[in-house]
Amino acid sequence: MKLLRYGPAGAEKPGILDADGQIRDLSQQVDDIGADHIGPEGLDAIRALDIASLPVVEGNPRLGPCVAGTGKFICIGLNYSDHAAETGAQVPPEPIIFMKATSAICGPNDDVEIPRGSQKTDWEVELGVVIGKTAKYVSEDAAMDHVAGYCLINDVSERAFQAEREGQWTKGKSADTFGPTGPWLVTREEIADPQALKMWLEVNGHRYQDGSTETMVYGVRHLVSYLSQFMSLRPGDIISTGTPPGVGLGQTPNVFLKAGDVMELGIEGLGTQKQTCVQA
């Protein structure tokens, strides 16, 4: 299933994509695509519906973040061997964990704001993992039972705020609109192997990132298990799993985003996003 949320920011309604790519309204069946409905029982209830009988959503509505009420937005740094190499960093012996403020989450095609004082705003196409069932001290063998599905994320980053200022990475990752998420929450059974997905990102029509989740150092199963040793993962939490090479920081000379630039990105099976950069 491809679940989504559509409508004005802050007033999104739940929806589902039908076999013809049309949005069908789910608002009479569930109140939102969030923690209460993305566990195993909730997803089974949606699967049991006659999707073709649901109302078609006309027009081309704005798409919101595909998950509501995310409690934790957890990111993994330097998790692609080829991306670590382009930044001159060593592959970490354990996953690098940092948090992205949930206030950064926005719709997949919403404008991205260049923060005030920013000179080095950058892009990162990433595979998002959405938790559907609480995970605490889970084994790798059991880890996937706790995953509701996957989504596309642009982990927008301000490199000077992230690495040239004192403190942790979070402040370079958490500006408003720095977390476009969606268009869909694609349930787990639709993705045969999350470690074999092509992914790409273009800025103003130039392809900078053209990679695959197969070069991920720590895969989805390991990450869910690993993170659950340090914190409980709860329904609606999102893990953004890292980016392949081709970020602006990795270009010679560096290339960073400015107002008017347009980012387009996608992951095989998870849809596409398009954002225009504006000045905050």
C-alpha positions as CSV (number, residue, x, y, z in Angstrom):
1,M,0.0,0.0,0.0
2,K,1.0,3.6,-0.6
3,L,-0.5,5.7,2.2
4,L,-0.4,9.5,2.1
5,R,-1.7,12.7,3.6
6,Y,-3.1,15.5,1.5
7,G,-4.4,19.0,1.9
8,P,-3.3,22.3,3.5
9,A,-0.4,22.3,6.0
10,G,-1.8,21.4,9.4
11,A,-5.1,20.2,8.1
12,E,-4.1,17.2,6.0
13,K,-6.5,14.3,5.4
14,P,-5.5,10.6,5.1
15,G,-5.4,9.0,1.7
16,I,-4.3,6.0,-0.2
17,L,-3.1,5.6,-3.8
18,D,-5.2,3.2,-5.9
19,A,-4.0,0.9,-8.6
20,D,-4.4,3.7,-11.2
21,G,-2.4,6.2,-9.2
22,Q,-5.4,8.1,-8.0
23,I,-5.7,9.4,-4.5
24,R,-8.6,7.9,-2.6
25,D,-9.9,9.5,0.6
26,L,-9.5,7.5,3.8
27,S,-10.9,10.1,6.2
28,Q,-14.1,8.1,6.9
29,Q,-12.0,5.1,7.9
30,V,-9.0,6.5,9.8
31,D,-8.4,9.9,11.4
32,D,-4.9,10.2,10.1
33,I,-1.8,8.2,8.9
34,G,-0.1,8.1,12.2
35,A,0.8,6.0,15.2
36,D,-2.7,4.7,15.8
37,H,-3.0,3.2,12.3
38,I,0.4,2.1,11.1
39,G,0.9,-0.9,13.4
40,P,0.2,-4.4,12.1
41,E,-3.5,-4.3,13.1
42,G,-4.1,-0.9,11.7
43,L,-2.5,-1.6,8.4
44,D,-4.4,-4.9,8.1
45,A,-7.6,-3.0,8.6
46,I,-6.8,-0.7,5.8
47,R,-5.8,-3.6,3.6
48,A,-9.2,-5.1,4.1
49,L,-11.0,-2.1,2.6
50,D,-12.4,-2.0,-0.9
51,I,-10.1,0.8,-2.1
52,A,-12.0,1.1,-5.4
53,S,-15.2,2.1,-3.4
54,L,-13.5,5.0,-1.6
55,P,-14.0,8.6,-2.9
56,V,-11.6,9.8,-5.5
57,V,-9.7,13.0,-4.5
58,E,-10.1,15.4,-7.5
59,G,-7.5,17.8,-8.7
60,N,-3.9,17.9,-7.7
61,P,-3.9,18.6,-3.9
62,R,-0.8,19.5,-1.9
63,L,0.8,16.4,-0.3
64,G,1.8,16.7,3.3
65,P,4.4,14.6,5.2
66,C,3.3,11.0,4.8
67,V,3.3,10.3,8.5
68,A,1.6,12.4,11.2
69,G,2.8,13.0,14.7
70,T,6.4,11.8,14.4
71,G,7.9,11.7,17.8
72,K,11.6,11.1,16.8
73,F,13.3,11.9,13.6
74,I,16.6,10.0,13.9
75,C,19.3,10.3,11.3
76,I,22.4,8.2,10.5
77,G,25.5,9.9,9.4
78,L,28.2,8.7,6.9
79,N,26.3,5.5,6.3
80,Y,27.3,5.1,2.7
81,S,30.9,4.0,2.0
82,D,31.1,6.1,-1.2
83,H,29.7,9.2,0.5
84,A,32.1,8.9,3.4
85,A,35.0,8.7,0.9
86,E,33.8,11.9,-0.9
87,T,33.8,13.9,2.3
88,G,37.2,12.5,3.4
89,A,35.7,10.8,6.4
90,Q,36.3,7.3,7.7
91,V,33.5,4.8,7.7
92,P,32.4,4.8,11.3
93,P,32.9,1.6,13.4
94,E,29.3,2.0,14.7
95,P,26.4,4.0,13.2
96,I,26.6,7.8,13.8
97,I,23.3,8.9,15.3
98,F,22.0,12.5,15.4
99,M,18.5,13.9,15.7
100,K,16.7,16.2,13.3
101,A,14.0,18.4,14.9
102,T,10.5,17.2,14.0
103,S,9.6,20.8,13.3
104,A,11.8,20.4,10.1
105,I,9.3,17.9,8.6
106,C,7.4,19.3,5.7
107,G,5.6,18.0,2.6
108,P,7.5,16.4,-0.2
109,N,6.9,19.3,-2.6
110,D,6.9,22.2,-0.2
111,D,9.3,25.1,-0.6
112,V,12.6,24.6,1.2
113,E,13.8,27.7,3.1
114,I,17.4,28.8,3.0
115,P,18.1,29.8,6.6
116,R,19.1,33.4,7.4
117,G,22.9,33.6,7.5
118,S,23.3,30.4,5.5
119,Q,26.1,30.1,2.9
120,K,26.2,26.3,2.7
121,T,22.8,24.7,2.4
122,D,23.1,21.2,0.9
123,W,20.9,18.3,-0.2
124,E,20.8,14.6,0.7
125,V,18.4,12.0,-0.8
126,E,17.7,9.3,1.8
127,L,15.7,6.2,2.5
128,G,13.4,6.8,5.4
129,V,12.2,3.9,7.7
130,V,8.9,4.4,9.5
131,I,8.4,2.5,12.7
132,G,5.0,0.8,13.1
133,K,5.4,-1.2,16.3
134,T,7.4,-0.2,19.4
135,A,10.9,-1.6,19.3
136,K,13.0,-1.9,22.5
137,Y,16.0,-4.2,22.7
138,V,15.0,-6.1,19.6
139,S,17.3,-8.5,17.7
140,E,18.2,-8.1,14.1
141,D,16.1,-11.2,13.3
142,A,13.0,-9.5,14.8
143,A,13.8,-5.9,13.7
144,M,11.7,-5.9,10.5
145,D,8.6,-6.9,12.4
146,H,8.7,-3.3,13.8
147,V,8.9,-1.5,10.5
148,A,5.6,-0.2,9.0
149,G,7.2,0.8,5.7
150,Y,9.5,3.2,3.9
151,C,9.5,6.8,2.5
152,L,11.6,9.2,0.6
153,I,13.4,12.0,2.6
154,N,15.5,14.9,1.6
155,D,17.9,15.5,4.6
156,V,18.5,19.1,3.8
157,S,21.6,20.3,5.7
158,E,23.4,23.6,6.4
159,R,27.1,22.5,6.4
160,A,28.6,25.5,8.2
161,F,26.0,25.3,10.9
162,Q,26.6,21.5,11.1
163,A,30.4,21.3,11.1
164,E,32.0,24.7,11.4
165,R,30.1,25.9,14.5
166,E,30.6,24.4,18.0
167,G,28.4,21.6,19.2
168,Q,26.6,18.8,17.5
169,W,25.2,18.3,14.0
170,T,21.6,18.9,15.0
171,K,21.5,22.6,14.4
172,G,22.7,22.2,10.9
173,K,20.0,19.7,10.2
174,S,16.9,21.2,11.8
175,A,15.8,24.4,10.2
176,D,12.2,24.6,9.2
177,T,11.5,22.7,5.9
178,F,14.8,20.8,6.2
179,G,12.9,17.5,6.3
180,P,10.7,17.0,3.2
181,T,9.1,13.6,3.8
182,G,7.0,11.5,1.4
183,P,5.1,11.5,-1.0
184,W,4.0,8.1,0.4
185,L,4.4,5.7,3.2
186,V,5.0,2.5,1.2
187,T,4.2,-0.5,3.4
188,R,6.9,-3.0,4.0
189,E,5.6,-5.8,1.8
190,E,5.9,-3.6,-1.3
191,I,9.7,-3.3,-1.0
192,A,11.2,-6.7,-1.5
193,D,14.7,-5.6,-0.5
194,P,15.4,-2.1,1.0
195,Q,19.1,-2.7,0.4
196,A,18.7,-2.7,-3.4
197,L,16.9,0.6,-4.3
198,K,18.2,3.1,-6.8
199,M,18.1,6.7,-5.7
200,W,18.9,10.0,-7.3
201,L,18.8,13.8,-6.8
202,E,19.0,16.6,-9.3
203,V,19.4,20.4,-8.8
204,N,18.2,22.6,-11.6
205,G,18.1,19.6,-13.9
206,H,21.7,18.5,-13.2
207,R,22.0,15.0,-11.6
208,Y,24.3,15.2,-8.6
209,Q,23.4,12.0,-6.7
210,D,22.9,8.7,-8.6
211,G,23.3,5.8,-6.1
212,S,21.8,2.8,-4.5
213,T,21.0,1.7,-1.0
214,E,23.2,-1.3,-1.7
215,T,26.2,0.8,-0.7
216,M,24.8,1.4,2.8
217,V,27.3,0.4,5.5
218,Y,24.6,-0.4,8.1
219,G,21.4,-1.7,6.6
220,V,17.8,-1.2,7.8
221,R,17.7,-4.4,9.9
222,H,20.8,-3.6,11.7
223,L,19.8,0.1,12.3
224,V,16.5,-0.8,13.8
225,S,18.0,-3.3,16.2
226,Y,21.0,-1.0,17.0
227,L,18.9,2.0,17.8
228,S,16.5,0.0,19.9
229,Q,19.4,-0.8,22.3
230,F,19.7,2.9,23.2
231,M,16.1,4.2,23.0
232,S,12.6,2.8,22.3
233,L,11.4,3.3,18.8
234,R,7.7,4.1,18.7
235,P,5.1,4.1,16.0
236,G,5.5,7.1,13.7
237,D,9.2,7.5,14.5
238,I,11.3,7.9,11.4
239,I,14.9,6.8,10.8
240,S,16.6,8.6,7.9
241,T,19.4,6.2,6.9
242,G,22.1,8.3,5.2
243,T,22.9,9.4,1.7
244,P,25.0,8.2,-1.3
245,P,27.7,10.4,-2.8
246,G,27.0,13.5,-4.8
247,V,26.2,16.1,-2.2
248,G,27.1,19.7,-2.7
249,L,29.9,19.5,-0.2
250,G,31.5,16.7,-2.2
251,Q,31.7,18.8,-5.4
252,T,34.9,20.5,-6.6
253,P,34.4,23.4,-6.1
254,N,31.6,23.0,-3.6
255,V,28.0,23.7,-4.8
256,F,25.4,24.9,-2.4
257,L,21.7,25.8,-2.7
258,K,20.4,29.4,-3.2
259,A,17.0,30.9,-3.5
260,G,15.4,29.9,-6.8
261,D,17.1,26.5,-7.1
262,V,14.9,23.5,-7.7
263,M,15.6,20.1,-6.2
264,E,14.1,16.9,-7.7
265,L,14.8,13.5,-6.1
266,G,13.5,10.0,-6.0
267,I,13.9,6.4,-4.7
268,E,12.8,3.4,-6.7
269,G,9.3,2.4,-5.5
270,L,9.0,5.3,-3.1
271,G,8.0,8.1,-5.5
272,T,9.6,11.5,-6.2
273,Q,9.8,15.0,-4.6
274,K,10.3,18.5,-6.0
275,Q,11.2,21.5,-3.9
276,T,11.9,25.1,-4.8
277,C,14.4,27.0,-2.5
278,V,13.3,30.3,-1.0
279,Q,15.0,32.7,1.3
280,A,13.8,32.5,4.9
